[in-house]
């Protein structure tokens, strides 16, 4: 059966599921025996306890036989189906769907909706609905004295209908939010991966810059000496001194490299310095101008308070992402403006493209979105880049506004900081 195929992406946490089953089994045992011995209701409590015993044995089997932390989807489906059938049989013995505890029938499928595949969830919903319908027409009487009450048919048949509606609604709710949560988690994982790579590149770049800076003088000396050696190779008495000096310089290079190896985060005045927002943006624009044929127009005339703050990989990546997006969707021109005063600093990025699609404008910033407009399908992605860039900037105190530009007709992104927040980075 297709539903029973193994799934590598969907599973249940074994420990959590075991604990929930123990809670259910203990609750069933206490309820059955309380009704039988305390309230003195008459029903087949012996058979009911046997059903609870079956649930207990299945949970013991689950505990000892399955050792992995995650239960595969086919295993989860079997045990969840067993839970539904076990509770269904208890309800059959105690009044069927009119039993107040019938609400618990919908719990297994709702519990699975956030962890298992949609196909498995549909199968569990189908099993649950089928059992609700069967218990509506086939069941034993409610335990005495409740069977002395007469229920209206309107009320009687409204109960299973309400359960089915609740089952479908709650599963749809859980599946939808579960998928959104999963997508967001996937996007956040990609952010962590990208930032880790950026930190690694910066670290490697810092080491390379420090090495190049530190080794400049000895390497130049080696080069000069090599040239001298080539000229004075034939019988020159000074050759021994030159060779000796050459060896000294080589040893010096080795010491510097060893120092870098032992201290990869070595400080360097050419690397570790604070930057203004204008410098950030200029560096990014320069990198795009080397690879893009489009024109960049940069304005910082209103940059009246160019405060300096620590270099941030997250801010660099976030700004680069939005400027890259403008470069991607612009027809010919990208306009970047920096405004700052005593309270705020902001970067405004505009392009002369088609702007944000109207059908996703209110969703901009969410991961995995795609416009239905045919004019955007060739260039539009899944919204992951904007989500990553926006998340990184927001984590660094930025507030981001997405809209279509009135003056340029294209997209406009406004990234704003309070100056006091920038100084805390």
Secondary structure, DSSP 8 states (H G I E B T S, - for coil): -GGGS--SS-EEEHHHHHHHHHHHHHHHHHHHHHHHHTS---S-HHHHHHHHHHHHHHHHHHHHH--SSEEEHHHHHHHHHHHHHHHHHHHHHTTGGGSGGGGGGGHHHHHHHTTS-HHHHHHHHHHHHHHHHHHHHS----STTGGGS---HHHHHHHHHHHHHHHHHHHHHHHHHHHHHHHHHHHHHHHHHHHHHHHHHHHHHHHHHHHHHHHHHHHHHHHHHHHHHHHSTTT-TTHHHHHHHHHHHHHHHHHHHHHHHH-TT---TTTS--EEHHHHHHHHHHHHHTT--SEEEEEEEEE----EE---HHHHHHHHHHHHHHHHH-SSEEEEEEEE-SSEEEEEEEESS--S-TTTGGGTTSSS-----TTTTTT---SHHHHHHHHHHHHTT-EEEEEE-TTTSSEEEEEEEEHHHHHT-
